[in-house]
């Protein structure tokens, strides 16, 4: 003996027809206005003082939000990866003793050039770091 569903409704929700217009569409990132692009580019460069993690996160999250912020996050990430490589070399050369000098120079370069880049980004200017290996674009 089966019991009918209440109000003569089917026991399952009705199926929506499948429309293959965009089967695997992801939401598109909304472009930022210029002032927000300048702010985020400045913050990414300031975050570079703490090495590569802020620039990596900024590049992954903000690269599709506008050309200005994409260029600055890519530039910051390239510089921070270059500084990471120099720090690893300096760490290895600590055995010889010259590593202390290399690590100090890398730290000073990182702080000084990150601040210069942040100031340029806040002014809305394009900036490329000196001595940076280009890993991402």
N, C-alpha and C positions, 0 to 999 in steps of 0.2 A: 504494500500500500504506500503510495507516494503522496506527500503533502504538497499542494501547489504553493508557489511563492505568494506572498501577500501582494495585493493590488494587481495581480496578473502581470507582474514584471518578470522578465527572464532572470534566472538565478545568477547570471554573470553580467558584467557591464558590457554595453555594446562596443564592438571593435571599431576604431576609426580606420578609414581606408588609408593605406600606405601611399604617400606621395613621394616619388623619388626625385624631387626637384633638387635638393641638396642633401644627399643621404648622410654625409659626415661633416656637416658645416659646423665650424667652431665660431664662437662670437668674435667679431673683429674688434680690435682695440680701438677705442675712440681717440682721435688725435687731440693733443693738448693745445691750449692756447700758448702764445709765445712767452708770456710771463711764467707760466707753469714749467715750460721747457727750460727756461733760464734757471728757475729755482732748483729743479731736479738735477740739472747739469752741475750747478754749483755744489749741491749736496754730495753728488757722486765724487767730485774732485776732492772735497773736504774729507769725505770718507776714505779717500786714498791714503791719508795719514795712518790709517789702521790697516794698511796693506791691501791685498787684492780682493777680499771678500765683498766689501760694499760695491766695488765697481763691477764685480761679476754678477751680483744680484741685480744691480741697477741695469746692467746690459741685458740680462735675460728678461727682466720685467718691462723695461721701458723702451727697448729698441724699436718697437713698432708704433710708438706713440708720436713720433715727429722726427724730421730730419736733423734738427739741431740737437736734440737730446740723444739721438742715435749716434751722431758723430762724436759727441763728447763722451758718452759712455764707452764707445769702442776705443777712443783714444785713451781714456783713463784705464781701461782694462789692459790694453797693450802695454802701457807704461808700468802698471802694477805687476804684470807678469814678467816684464823685463827686470824690475826691481827684485822680484821673487827669485829669479834665476841668479842674479848677482848676489843676493843674500845667501843662497845655497852654496855658491862658490866661495863666498866669504866664510861661511860656516865650516866648509871643508878645509879651507886654508888656515883655520884657527890652529891647526896642528903645527903649522910652520911658524905662526906668529903674526903673519901679515894680515890674517883674517880680521883682526880687530880694526885695522885701518880701513879695510874694505867695507866692513859692516857699518862703521861710523860714516863713511862717505855715502854709502847707500841710504842710510837713514836721513842724512842732511839733504841729499838730492830729493828724496821722496817728500819730505816736509816742504822744502822750498818750492819745488816745481808743482806740487799739489796746490799750494796756496796761490801761486801765480795763475795756474789754470782755473781755479775757482773764481778769482777776481775777473779774469777774462770772460768766463761763462756768465758771471753776474752782469757784466757790461753788454752781453749779447754778442760777443766776438767769438770767432772760431779760433781754436788753439790746438796746436800739435806739440807734444812733448819732444824735447831733444833726446836723442839716444834711445829711442823706443823701438823695439822690434815689432813689426806689424804681424800680429797673430790673427786678429779679427778685423773685419771692416764694416 
